[in-house]
Amino acid sequence: MAKKGNRQIIKIKSSASPHFYSTFKNKVNTTGRLEIKKYDPVVRRHVMYKEEK
């Protein structure tokens, strides 16, 4: 059964390749789209990951 609360699972997609990560986000504290610089194993470097809808 899923947890109850403000956290939801989101998908963040790489700006340089089709790779994506899935993570949790608190929709109450972070209302805008999430942008994180993470490692992309496809291009083998750190790139910006942006939240998908």
PLY file of the C-alpha trace (Angstrom):
ply
format ascii 1.0
element vertex 53
property float x
property float y
property float z
element edge 52
property int vertex1
property int vertex2
end_header
0.00 0.00 0.00
1.26 3.49 -0.85
2.31 5.89 1.87
-0.01 8.77 2.67
1.24 12.34 2.77
2.65 15.13 0.66
5.44 13.19 -1.05
4.90 11.96 -4.59
7.04 9.99 -7.01
8.37 12.10 -9.87
10.48 11.33 -12.94
13.48 13.55 -13.75
14.84 13.32 -17.31
18.31 14.14 -18.59
18.75 17.14 -20.89
21.48 15.32 -22.89
20.09 11.79 -23.34
16.92 9.70 -22.84
18.09 8.54 -19.38
15.88 9.30 -16.35
15.81 8.88 -12.58
12.74 8.48 -10.38
12.67 10.17 -6.99
10.33 11.57 -4.35
9.28 15.19 -4.05
7.35 17.03 -1.35
4.72 18.96 -3.33
3.95 21.30 -0.41
7.52 22.55 0.11
8.63 22.46 -3.55
5.84 23.71 -5.78
7.91 24.44 -8.90
9.58 22.02 -11.29
12.66 20.28 -9.91
16.05 20.83 -11.61
19.07 18.87 -10.36
22.55 18.33 -11.75
23.18 14.56 -11.64
25.44 11.99 -13.28
24.25 10.67 -16.65
25.68 7.19 -17.35
24.79 7.38 -21.06
27.00 10.40 -21.81
29.27 9.72 -18.79
29.22 13.21 -17.28
27.10 15.42 -15.01
24.18 17.13 -16.75
20.98 18.93 -15.76
17.97 16.76 -15.03
14.53 18.39 -15.20
11.23 17.17 -13.80
8.82 15.74 -16.34
5.07 16.08 -16.19
0 1
1 2
2 3
3 4
4 5
5 6
6 7
7 8
8 9
9 10
10 11
11 12
12 13
13 14
14 15
15 16
16 17
17 18
18 19
19 20
20 21
21 22
22 23
23 24
24 25
25 26
26 27
27 28
28 29
29 30
30 31
31 32
32 33
33 34
34 35
35 36
36 37
37 38
38 39
39 40
40 41
41 42
42 43
43 44
44 45
45 46
46 47
47 48
48 49
49 50
50 51
51 52
